[in-house]
Amino acid sequence: MAVFAYIFLTVTSGSERDVCEKLSNYEEIVELNEVYGEYDVILGVQVEELESLDRFITEEVRSIPNVILTYTMIVARRCK
């Protein structure tokens, strides 16, 4: 069963578009939004298992320059 999660990012001020551009190349990301508020970017990610999610966050997302913080919410059930 696939795992779906939302990952909220805080990035260096002014780097939002650059970070989004780098993230747009990953097939795991099914939704990518630049937002205003406490976080700067929100991505919806779908992977096959929790280990893949952990690897994606630690090895890919956190390695992007200007990503300061990640906050992940794993979805229990998609309602629609």
PDB file with one MODEL, atoms N, CA, C and O in Angstrom:
MODEL        1
ATOM      1  N   MET A   1       0.845  -1.189   0.000  1.00  0.00           N
ATOM      2  CA  MET A   1       0.000   0.000   0.000  1.00  0.00           C
ATOM      3  C   MET A   1       0.884   1.245   0.000  1.00  0.00           C
ATOM      4  O   MET A   1       1.842   1.336   0.768  1.00  0.00           O
ATOM      5  N   ALA A   2       0.563   2.178  -0.846  1.00  0.00           N
ATOM      6  CA  ALA A   2       1.350   3.396  -0.977  1.00  0.00           C
ATOM      7  C   ALA A   2       1.203   4.289   0.251  1.00  0.00           C
ATOM      8  O   ALA A   2       0.194   4.246   0.954  1.00  0.00           O
ATOM      9  N   VAL A   3       2.218   5.087   0.488  1.00  0.00           N
ATOM     10  CA  VAL A   3       2.234   6.041   1.592  1.00  0.00           C
ATOM     11  C   VAL A   3       2.138   7.444   0.986  1.00  0.00           C
ATOM     12  O   VAL A   3       2.893   7.793   0.078  1.00  0.00           O
ATOM     13  N   PHE A   4       1.198   8.240   1.502  1.00  0.00           N
ATOM     14  CA  PHE A   4       1.050   9.628   1.071  1.00  0.00           C
ATOM     15  C   PHE A   4       1.368  10.525   2.251  1.00  0.00           C
ATOM     16  O   PHE A   4       0.951  10.250   3.376  1.00  0.00           O
ATOM     17  N   ALA A   5       2.108  11.603   1.998  1.00  0.00           N
ATOM     18  CA  ALA A   5       2.468  12.536   3.070  1.00  0.00           C
ATOM     19  C   ALA A   5       2.546  13.946   2.516  1.00  0.00           C
ATOM     20  O   ALA A   5       2.803  14.164   1.332  1.00  0.00           O
ATOM     21  N   TYR A   6       2.316  14.895   3.410  1.00  0.00           N
ATOM     22  CA  TYR A   6       2.563  16.294   3.107  1.00  0.00           C
ATOM     23  C   TYR A   6       3.851  16.687   3.803  1.00  0.00           C
ATOM     24  O   TYR A   6       4.053  16.378   4.978  1.00  0.00           O
ATOM     25  N   ILE A   7       4.718  17.367   3.077  1.00  0.00           N
ATOM     26  CA  ILE A   7       5.970  17.855   3.652  1.00  0.00           C
ATOM     27  C   ILE A   7       5.942  19.371   3.551  1.00  0.00           C
ATOM     28  O   ILE A   7       5.806  19.935   2.465  1.00  0.00           O
ATOM     29  N   PHE A   8       6.071  20.009   4.683  1.00  0.00           N
ATOM     30  CA  PHE A   8       6.074  21.468   4.774  1.00  0.00           C
ATOM     31  C   PHE A   8       7.525  21.920   4.892  1.00  0.00           C
ATOM     32  O   PHE A   8       8.285  21.368   5.688  1.00  0.00           O
ATOM     33  N   LEU A   9       7.910  22.913   4.109  1.00  0.00           N
ATOM     34  CA  LEU A   9       9.286  23.385   4.117  1.00  0.00           C
ATOM     35  C   LEU A   9       9.378  24.843   4.528  1.00  0.00           C
ATOM     36  O   LEU A   9       8.545  25.665   4.148  1.00  0.00           O
ATOM     37  N   THR A  10      10.394  25.146   5.300  1.00  0.00           N
ATOM     38  CA  THR A  10      10.816  26.521   5.529  1.00  0.00           C
ATOM     39  C   THR A  10      12.116  26.676   4.760  1.00  0.00           C
ATOM     40  O   THR A  10      13.033  25.868   4.903  1.00  0.00           O
ATOM     41  N   VAL A  11      12.188  27.717   3.944  1.00  0.00           N
ATOM     42  CA  VAL A  11      13.377  27.931   3.125  1.00  0.00           C
ATOM     43  C   VAL A  11      13.911  29.341   3.358  1.00  0.00           C
ATOM     44  O   VAL A  11      13.224  30.192   3.923  1.00  0.00           O
ATOM     45  N   THR A  12      15.127  29.572   2.922  1.00  0.00           N
ATOM     46  CA  THR A  12      15.732  30.887   3.019  1.00  0.00           C
ATOM     47  C   THR A  12      14.882  31.903   2.252  1.00  0.00           C
ATOM     48  O   THR A  12      14.434  31.630   1.138  1.00  0.00           O
ATOM     49  N   SER A  13      14.666  33.057   2.846  1.00  0.00           N
ATOM     50  CA  SER A  13      13.838  34.092   2.233  1.00  0.00           C
ATOM     51  C   SER A  13      14.320  34.420   0.825  1.00  0.00           C
ATOM     52  O   SER A  13      15.502  34.685   0.606  1.00  0.00           O
ATOM     53  N   GLY A  14      13.393  34.399  -0.119  1.00  0.00           N
ATOM     54  CA  GLY A  14      13.704  34.713  -1.500  1.00  0.00           C
ATOM     55  C   GLY A  14      14.093  33.512  -2.353  1.00  0.00           C
ATOM     56  O   GLY A  14      14.271  33.644  -3.564  1.00  0.00           O
ATOM     57  N   SER A  15      14.225  32.345  -1.735  1.00  0.00           N
ATOM     58  CA  SER A  15      14.650  31.162  -2.499  1.00  0.00           C
ATOM     59  C   SER A  15      13.492  30.228  -2.841  1.00  0.00           C
ATOM     60  O   SER A  15      13.713  29.137  -3.367  1.00  0.00           O
ATOM     61  N   GLU A  16      12.278  30.640  -2.552  1.00  0.00           N
ATOM     62  CA  GLU A  16      11.113  29.774  -2.745  1.00  0.00           C
ATOM     63  C   GLU A  16      11.008  29.229  -4.173  1.00  0.00           C
ATOM     64  O   GLU A  16      10.798  28.032  -4.365  1.00  0.00           O
ATOM     65  N   ARG A  17      11.150  30.079  -5.144  1.00  0.00           N
ATOM     66  CA  ARG A  17      11.000  29.638  -6.549  1.00  0.00           C
ATOM     67  C   ARG A  17      12.118  28.694  -6.961  1.00  0.00           C
ATOM     68  O   ARG A  17      11.876  27.717  -7.669  1.00  0.00           O
ATOM     69  N   ASP A  18      13.335  28.976  -6.524  1.00  0.00           N
ATOM     70  CA  ASP A  18      14.454  28.083  -6.841  1.00  0.00           C
ATOM     71  C   ASP A  18      14.248  26.707  -6.233  1.00  0.00           C
ATOM     72  O   ASP A  18      14.498  25.692  -6.882  1.00  0.00           O
ATOM     73  N   VAL A  19      13.795  26.673  -4.995  1.00  0.00           N
ATOM     74  CA  VAL A  19      13.543  25.393  -4.322  1.00  0.00           C
ATOM     75  C   VAL A  19      12.429  24.642  -5.044  1.00  0.00           C
ATOM     76  O   VAL A  19      12.546  23.439  -5.280  1.00  0.00           O
ATOM     77  N   CYS A  20      11.355  25.337  -5.394  1.00  0.00           N
ATOM     78  CA  CYS A  20      10.251  24.689  -6.120  1.00  0.00           C
ATOM     79  C   CYS A  20      10.724  24.141  -7.464  1.00  0.00           C
ATOM     80  O   CYS A  20      10.318  23.052  -7.869  1.00  0.00           O
ATOM     81  N   GLU A  21      11.563  24.878  -8.141  1.00  0.00           N
ATOM     82  CA  GLU A  21      12.077  24.421  -9.433  1.00  0.00           C
ATOM     83  C   GLU A  21      12.875  23.125  -9.269  1.00  0.00           C
ATOM     84  O   GLU A  21      12.723  22.200 -10.067  1.00  0.00           O
ATOM     85  N   LYS A  22      13.711  23.055  -8.256  1.00  0.00           N
ATOM     86  CA  LYS A  22      14.493  21.837  -8.012  1.00  0.00           C
ATOM     87  C   LYS A  22      13.583  20.669  -7.629  1.00  0.00           C
ATOM     88  O   LYS A  22      13.803  19.538  -8.063  1.00  0.00           O
ATOM     89  N   LEU A  23      12.571  20.942  -6.826  1.00  0.00           N
ATOM     90  CA  LEU A  23      11.660  19.882  -6.385  1.00  0.00           C
ATOM     91  C   LEU A  23      10.793  19.352  -7.526  1.00  0.00           C
ATOM     92  O   LEU A  23      10.381  18.193  -7.492  1.00  0.00           O
ATOM     93  N   SER A  24      10.514  20.162  -8.515  1.00  0.00           N
ATOM     94  CA  SER A  24       9.610  19.756  -9.590  1.00  0.00           C
ATOM     95  C   SER A  24      10.136  18.591 -10.414  1.00  0.00           C
ATOM     96  O   SER A  24       9.393  18.016 -11.210  1.00  0.00           O
ATOM     97  N   ASN A  25      11.394  18.233 -10.241  1.00  0.00           N
ATOM     98  CA  ASN A  25      12.001  17.144 -11.002  1.00  0.00           C
ATOM     99  C   ASN A  25      11.814  15.767 -10.376  1.00  0.00           C
ATOM    100  O   ASN A  25      12.220  14.770 -10.973  1.00  0.00           O
ATOM    101  N   TYR A  26      11.218  15.679  -9.201  1.00  0.00           N
ATOM    102  CA  TYR A  26      11.085  14.400  -8.501  1.00  0.00           C
ATOM    103  C   TYR A  26       9.738  13.762  -8.789  1.00  0.00           C
ATOM    104  O   TYR A  26       8.696  14.399  -8.632  1.00  0.00           O
ATOM    105  N   GLU A  27       9.758  12.512  -9.209  1.00  0.00           N
ATOM    106  CA  GLU A  27       8.512  11.804  -9.526  1.00  0.00           C
ATOM    107  C   GLU A  27       7.690  11.475  -8.286  1.00  0.00           C
ATOM    108  O   GLU A  27       6.488  11.237  -8.400  1.00  0.00           O
ATOM    109  N   GLU A  28       8.297  11.455  -7.117  1.00  0.00           N
ATOM    110  CA  GLU A  28       7.565  11.180  -5.874  1.00  0.00           C
ATOM    111  C   GLU A  28       6.591  12.292  -5.512  1.00  0.00           C
ATOM    112  O   GLU A  28       5.622  12.062  -4.790  1.00  0.00           O
ATOM    113  N   ILE A  29       6.846  13.494  -6.011  1.00  0.00           N
ATOM    114  CA  ILE A  29       6.022  14.653  -5.667  1.00  0.00           C
ATOM    115  C   ILE A  29       4.822  14.716  -6.608  1.00  0.00           C
ATOM    116  O   ILE A  29       4.970  14.831  -7.824  1.00  0.00           O
ATOM    117  N   VAL A  30       3.635  14.639  -6.017  1.00  0.00           N
ATOM    118  CA  VAL A  30       2.399  14.692  -6.807  1.00  0.00           C
ATOM    119  C   VAL A  30       1.698  16.039  -6.677  1.00  0.00           C
ATOM    120  O   VAL A  30       0.755  16.326  -7.415  1.00  0.00           O
ATOM    121  N   GLU A  31       2.157  16.863  -5.742  1.00  0.00           N
ATOM    122  CA  GLU A  31       1.590  18.200  -5.538  1.00  0.00           C
ATOM    123  C   GLU A  31       2.699  19.091  -5.001  1.00  0.00           C
ATOM    124  O   GLU A  31       3.433  18.696  -4.095  1.00  0.00           O
ATOM    125  N   LEU A  32       2.825  20.294  -5.558  1.00  0.00           N
ATOM    126  CA  LEU A  32       3.899  21.202  -5.157  1.00  0.00           C
ATOM    127  C   LEU A  32       3.355  22.623  -5.165  1.00  0.00           C
ATOM    128  O   LEU A  32       2.897  23.117  -6.195  1.00  0.00           O
ATOM    129  N   ASN A  33       3.411  23.283  -3.993  1.00  0.00           N
ATOM    130  CA  ASN A  33       2.828  24.622  -3.860  1.00  0.00           C
ATOM    131  C   ASN A  33       3.743  25.548  -3.078  1.00  0.00           C
ATOM    132  O   ASN A  33       4.294  25.172  -2.043  1.00  0.00           O
ATOM    133  N   GLU A  34       3.897  26.758  -3.586  1.00  0.00           N
ATOM    134  CA  GLU A  34       4.537  27.840  -2.840  1.00  0.00           C
ATOM    135  C   GLU A  34       3.424  28.523  -2.062  1.00  0.00           C
ATOM    136  O   GLU A  34       2.398  28.875  -2.643  1.00  0.00           O
ATOM    137  N   VAL A  35       3.603  28.718  -0.764  1.00  0.00           N
ATOM    138  CA  VAL A  35       2.540  29.262   0.068  1.00  0.00           C
ATOM    139  C   VAL A  35       3.063  30.414   0.924  1.00  0.00           C
ATOM    140  O   VAL A  35       4.271  30.601   1.067  1.00  0.00           O
ATOM    141  N   TYR A  36       2.141  31.173   1.485  1.00  0.00           N
ATOM    142  CA  TYR A  36       2.458  32.232   2.438  1.00  0.00           C
ATOM    143  C   TYR A  36       2.018  31.774   3.809  1.00  0.00           C
ATOM    144  O   TYR A  36       0.989  31.112   3.948  1.00  0.00           O
ATOM    145  N   GLY A  37       2.782  32.118   4.813  1.00  0.00           N
ATOM    146  CA  GLY A  37       2.433  31.747   6.175  1.00  0.00           C
ATOM    147  C   GLY A  37       3.637  31.206   6.913  1.00  0.00           C
ATOM    148  O   GLY A  37       4.775  31.593   6.645  1.00  0.00           O
ATOM    149  N   GLU A  38       3.375  30.312   7.842  1.00  0.00           N
ATOM    150  CA  GLU A  38       4.444  29.749   8.666  1.00  0.00           C
ATOM    151  C   GLU A  38       5.461  28.970   7.835  1.00  0.00           C
ATOM    152  O   GLU A  38       6.648  28.959   8.159  1.00  0.00           O
ATOM    153  N   TYR A  39       4.998  28.316   6.761  1.00  0.00           N
ATOM    154  CA  TYR A  39       5.869  27.558   5.872  1.00  0.00           C
ATOM    155  C   TYR A  39       5.903  28.240   4.510  1.00  0.00           C
ATOM    156  O   TYR A  39       5.061  29.084   4.204  1.00  0.00           O
ATOM    157  N   ASP A  40       6.887  27.863   3.697  1.00  0.00           N
ATOM    158  CA  ASP A  40       7.076  28.507   2.402  1.00  0.00           C
ATOM    159  C   ASP A  40       6.673  27.625   1.223  1.00  0.00           C
ATOM    160  O   ASP A  40       6.222  28.121   0.190  1.00  0.00           O
ATOM    161  N   VAL A  41       6.841  26.321   1.388  1.00  0.00           N
ATOM    162  CA  VAL A  41       6.534  25.366   0.318  1.00  0.00           C
ATOM    163  C   VAL A  41       5.851  24.155   0.951  1.00  0.00           C
ATOM    164  O   VAL A  41       6.247  23.698   2.024  1.00  0.00           O
ATOM    165  N   ILE A  42       4.824  23.642   0.279  1.00  0.00           N
ATOM    166  CA  ILE A  42       4.167  22.407   0.727  1.00  0.00           C
ATOM    167  C   ILE A  42       4.175  21.441  -0.441  1.00  0.00           C
ATOM    168  O   ILE A  42       3.781  21.792  -1.553  1.00  0.00           O
ATOM    169  N   LEU A  43       4.630  20.216  -0.181  1.00  0.00           N
ATOM    170  CA  LEU A  43       4.594  19.200  -1.213  1.00  0.00           C
ATOM    171  C   LEU A  43       3.787  18.001  -0.772  1.00  0.00           C
ATOM    172  O   LEU A  43       3.830  17.605   0.393  1.00  0.00           O
ATOM    173  N   GLY A  44       3.062  17.433  -1.693  1.00  0.00           N
ATOM    174  CA  GLY A  44       2.380  16.171  -1.478  1.00  0.00           C
ATOM    175  C   GLY A  44       3.232  15.089  -2.122  1.00  0.00           C
ATOM    176  O   GLY A  44       3.593  15.192  -3.294  1.00  0.00           O
ATOM    177  N   VAL A  45       3.552  14.055  -1.359  1.00  0.00           N
ATOM    178  CA  VAL A  45       4.473  13.018  -1.817  1.00  0.00           C
ATOM    179  C   VAL A  45       3.804  11.659  -1.714  1.00  0.00           C
ATOM    180  O   VAL A  45       3.112  11.367  -0.738  1.00  0.00           O
ATOM    181  N   GLN A  46       4.014  10.835  -2.724  1.00  0.00           N
ATOM    182  CA  GLN A  46       3.528   9.461  -2.666  1.00  0.00           C
ATOM    183  C   GLN A  46       4.685   8.523  -2.974  1.00  0.00           C
ATOM    184  O   GLN A  46       5.359   8.646  -3.996  1.00  0.00           O
ATOM    185  N   VAL A  47       4.896   7.573  -2.051  1.00  0.00           N
ATOM    186  CA  VAL A  47       5.952   6.567  -2.188  1.00  0.00           C
ATOM    187  C   VAL A  47       5.378   5.204  -1.832  1.00  0.00           C
ATOM    188  O   VAL A  47       4.235   5.106  -1.384  1.00  0.00           O
ATOM    189  N   GLU A  48       6.153   4.170  -2.028  1.00  0.00           N
ATOM    190  CA  GLU A  48       5.677   2.809  -1.790  1.00  0.00           C
ATOM    191  C   GLU A  48       5.677   2.396  -0.325  1.00  0.00           C
ATOM    192  O   GLU A  48       4.835   1.601   0.092  1.00  0.00           O
ATOM    193  N   GLU A  49       6.619   2.930   0.467  1.00  0.00           N
ATOM    194  CA  GLU A  49       6.734   2.505   1.863  1.00  0.00           C
ATOM    195  C   GLU A  49       7.367   3.610   2.705  1.00  0.00           C
ATOM    196  O   GLU A  49       7.958   4.547   2.170  1.00  0.00           O
ATOM    197  N   LEU A  50       7.238   3.492   4.029  1.00  0.00           N
ATOM    198  CA  LEU A  50       7.770   4.514   4.938  1.00  0.00           C
ATOM    199  C   LEU A  50       9.268   4.706   4.788  1.00  0.00           C
ATOM    200  O   LEU A  50       9.764   5.828   4.879  1.00  0.00           O
ATOM    201  N   GLU A  51       9.992   3.615   4.558  1.00  0.00           N
ATOM    202  CA  GLU A  51      11.442   3.725   4.387  1.00  0.00           C
ATOM    203  C   GLU A  51      11.789   4.592   3.179  1.00  0.00           C
ATOM    204  O   GLU A  51      12.763   5.344   3.206  1.00  0.00           O
ATOM    205  N   SER A  52      10.986   4.482   2.123  1.00  0.00           N
ATOM    206  CA  SER A  52      11.194   5.314   0.939  1.00  0.00           C
ATOM    207  C   SER A  52      10.922   6.781   1.242  1.00  0.00           C
ATOM    208  O   SER A  52      11.619   7.660   0.736  1.00  0.00           O
ATOM    209  N   LEU A  53       9.926   7.045   2.054  1.00  0.00           N
ATOM    210  CA  LEU A  53       9.623   8.416   2.459  1.00  0.00           C
ATOM    211  C   LEU A  53      10.776   8.992   3.268  1.00  0.00           C
ATOM    212  O   LEU A  53      11.214  10.115   3.021  1.00  0.00           O
ATOM    213  N   ASP A  54      11.260   8.233   4.222  1.00  0.00           N
ATOM    214  CA  ASP A  54      12.388   8.678   5.041  1.00  0.00           C
ATOM    215  C   ASP A  54      13.606   8.979   4.171  1.00  0.00           C
ATOM    216  O   ASP A  54      14.251  10.016   4.331  1.00  0.00           O
ATOM    217  N   ARG A  55      13.912   8.083   3.264  1.00  0.00           N
ATOM    218  CA  ARG A  55      15.055   8.262   2.363  1.00  0.00           C
ATOM    219  C   ARG A  55      14.862   9.486   1.476  1.00  0.00           C
ATOM    220  O   ARG A  55      15.800  10.258   1.273  1.00  0.00           O
ATOM    221  N   PHE A  56      13.652   9.669   0.945  1.00  0.00           N
ATOM    222  CA  PHE A  56      13.376  10.818   0.083  1.00  0.00           C
ATOM    223  C   PHE A  56      13.584  12.129   0.834  1.00  0.00           C
ATOM    224  O   PHE A  56      14.197  13.060   0.311  1.00  0.00           O
ATOM    225  N   ILE A  57      13.075  12.197   2.051  1.00  0.00           N
ATOM    226  CA  ILE A  57      13.210  13.434   2.837  1.00  0.00           C
ATOM    227  C   ILE A  57      14.667  13.696   3.193  1.00  0.00           C
ATOM    228  O   ILE A  57      15.173  14.797   2.980  1.00  0.00           O
ATOM    229  N   THR A  58      15.335  12.698   3.730  1.00  0.00           N
ATOM    230  CA  THR A  58      16.699  12.919   4.221  1.00  0.00           C
ATOM    231  C   THR A  58      17.726  13.075   3.112  1.00  0.00           C
ATOM    232  O   THR A  58      18.627  13.907   3.222  1.00  0.00           O
ATOM    233  N   GLU A  59      17.608  12.293   2.050  1.00  0.00           N
ATOM    234  CA  GLU A  59      18.628  12.318   1.009  1.00  0.00           C
ATOM    235  C   GLU A  59      18.338  13.298  -0.119  1.00  0.00           C
ATOM    236  O   GLU A  59      19.265  13.799  -0.755  1.00  0.00           O
ATOM    237  N   GLU A  60      17.072  13.575  -0.374  1.00  0.00           N
ATOM    238  CA  GLU A  60      16.736  14.446  -1.497  1.00  0.00           C
ATOM    239  C   GLU A  60      16.288  15.841  -1.043  1.00  0.00           C
ATOM    240  O   GLU A  60      16.928  16.840  -1.373  1.00  0.00           O
ATOM    241  N   VAL A  61      15.202  15.904  -0.297  1.00  0.00           N
ATOM    242  CA  VAL A  61      14.631  17.207   0.065  1.00  0.00           C
ATOM    243  C   VAL A  61      15.589  18.023   0.927  1.00  0.00           C
ATOM    244  O   VAL A  61      15.835  19.195   0.643  1.00  0.00           O
ATOM    245  N   ARG A  62      16.123  17.419   1.963  1.00  0.00           N
ATOM    246  CA  ARG A  62      17.008  18.168   2.874  1.00  0.00           C
ATOM    247  C   ARG A  62      18.363  18.496   2.262  1.00  0.00           C
ATOM    248  O   ARG A  62      19.107  19.307   2.815  1.00  0.00           O
ATOM    249  N   SER A  63      18.697  17.885   1.134  1.00  0.00           N
ATOM    250  CA  SER A  63      19.975  18.186   0.482  1.00  0.00           C
ATOM    251  C   SER A  63      19.874  19.391  -0.454  1.00  0.00           C
ATOM    252  O   SER A  63      20.891  19.868  -0.957  1.00  0.00           O
ATOM    253  N   ILE A  64      18.667  19.880  -0.690  1.00  0.00           N
ATOM    254  CA  ILE A  64      18.483  21.040  -1.570  1.00  0.00           C
ATOM    255  C   ILE A  64      18.954  22.293  -0.839  1.00  0.00           C
ATOM    256  O   ILE A  64      18.528  22.559   0.286  1.00  0.00           O
ATOM    257  N   PRO A  65      19.837  23.065  -1.483  1.00  0.00           N
ATOM    258  CA  PRO A  65      20.295  24.307  -0.850  1.00  0.00           C
ATOM    259  C   PRO A  65      19.105  25.205  -0.489  1.00  0.00           C
ATOM    260  O   PRO A  65      18.120  25.265  -1.226  1.00  0.00           O
ATOM    261  N   ASN A  66      19.202  25.887   0.629  1.00  0.00           N
ATOM    262  CA  ASN A  66      18.217  26.844   1.131  1.00  0.00           C
ATOM    263  C   ASN A  66      17.032  26.212   1.853  1.00  0.00           C
ATOM    264  O   ASN A  66      16.174  26.942   2.349  1.00  0.00           O
ATOM    265  N   VAL A  67      16.949  24.887   1.931  1.00  0.00           N
ATOM    266  CA  VAL A  67      15.920  24.247   2.748  1.00  0.00           C
ATOM    267  C   VAL A  67      16.424  24.271   4.188  1.00  0.00           C
ATOM    268  O   VAL A  67      17.449  23.670   4.509  1.00  0.00           O
ATOM    269  N   ILE A  68      15.693  24.970   5.042  1.00  0.00           N
ATOM    270  CA  ILE A  68      16.102  25.148   6.433  1.00  0.00           C
ATOM    271  C   ILE A  68      15.455  24.102   7.337  1.00  0.00           C
ATOM    272  O   ILE A  68      16.105  23.567   8.235  1.00  0.00           O
ATOM    273  N   LEU A  69      14.167  23.809   7.097  1.00  0.00           N
ATOM    274  CA  LEU A  69      13.401  22.956   7.995  1.00  0.00           C
ATOM    275  C   LEU A  69      12.381  22.161   7.200  1.00  0.00           C
ATOM    276  O   LEU A  69      11.798  22.666   6.240  1.00  0.00           O
ATOM    277  N   THR A  70      12.167  20.912   7.605  1.00  0.00           N
ATOM    278  CA  THR A  70      11.077  20.119   7.028  1.00  0.00           C
ATOM    279  C   THR A  70      10.172  19.656   8.164  1.00  0.00           C
ATOM    280  O   THR A  70      10.630  19.386   9.274  1.00  0.00           O
ATOM    281  N   TYR A  71       8.888  19.571   7.865  1.00  0.00           N
ATOM    282  CA  TYR A  71       7.885  19.084   8.806  1.00  0.00           C
ATOM    283  C   TYR A  71       6.969  18.169   8.000  1.00  0.00           C
ATOM    284  O   TYR A  71       6.380  18.594   7.006  1.00  0.00           O
ATOM    285  N   THR A  72       6.853  16.928   8.424  1.00  0.00           N
ATOM    286  CA  THR A  72       6.128  15.930   7.640  1.00  0.00           C
ATOM    287  C   THR A  72       4.878  15.449   8.371  1.00  0.00           C
ATOM    288  O   THR A  72       4.898  15.178   9.571  1.00  0.00           O
ATOM    289  N   MET A  73       3.783  15.353   7.603  1.00  0.00           N
ATOM    290  CA  MET A  73       2.535  14.787   8.119  1.00  0.00           C
ATOM    291  C   MET A  73       2.161  13.631   7.216  1.00  0.00           C
ATOM    292  O   MET A  73       1.870  13.834   6.037  1.00  0.00           O
ATOM    293  N   ILE A  74       2.163  12.418   7.753  1.00  0.00           N
ATOM    294  CA  ILE A  74       1.776  11.243   6.999  1.00  0.00           C
ATOM    295  C   ILE A  74       0.260  11.134   7.035  1.00  0.00           C
ATOM    296  O   ILE A  74      -0.355  11.214   8.098  1.00  0.00           O
ATOM    297  N   VAL A  75      -0.334  10.952   5.867  1.00  0.00           N
ATOM    298  CA  VAL A  75      -1.782  10.905   5.747  1.00  0.00           C
ATOM    299  C   VAL A  75      -2.268   9.508   6.139  1.00  0.00           C
ATOM    300  O   VAL A  75      -1.783   8.505   5.615  1.00  0.00           O
ATOM    301  N   ALA A  76      -3.235   9.450   7.070  1.00  0.00           N
ATOM    302  CA  ALA A  76      -3.795   8.177   7.516  1.00  0.00           C
ATOM    303  C   ALA A  76      -4.745   7.608   6.474  1.00  0.00           C
ATOM    304  O   ALA A  76      -4.734   6.408   6.197  1.00  0.00           O
ATOM    305  N   ARG A  77      -5.565   8.478   5.900  1.00  0.00           N
ATOM    306  CA  ARG A  77      -6.559   8.042   4.914  1.00  0.00           C
ATOM    307  C   ARG A  77      -6.932   9.236   4.057  1.00  0.00           C
ATOM    308  O   ARG A  77      -7.253  10.303   4.580  1.00  0.00           O
ATOM    309  N   ARG A  78      -6.891   9.065   2.757  1.00  0.00           N
ATOM    310  CA  ARG A  78      -7.325  10.130   1.854  1.00  0.00           C
ATOM    311  C   ARG A  78      -8.834  10.005   1.687  1.00  0.00           C
ATOM    312  O   ARG A  78      -9.337   8.945   1.316  1.00  0.00           O
ATOM    313  N   CYS A  79      -9.541  11.074   1.958  1.00  0.00           N
ATOM    314  CA  CYS A  79     -10.988  11.056   1.969  1.00  0.00           C
ATOM    315  C   CYS A  79     -11.600  11.195   0.579  1.00  0.00           C
ATOM    316  O   CYS A  79     -12.726  10.749   0.356  1.00  0.00           O
ATOM    317  N   LYS A  80     -10.895  11.789  -0.333  1.00  0.00           N
ATOM    318  CA  LYS A  80     -11.444  11.947  -1.684  1.00  0.00           C
ATOM    319  C   LYS A  80     -10.341  11.994  -2.690  1.00  0.00           C
ATOM    320  O   LYS A  80     -10.602  12.123  -3.886  1.00  0.00           O
TER     321      LYS A  80
ENDMDL
END
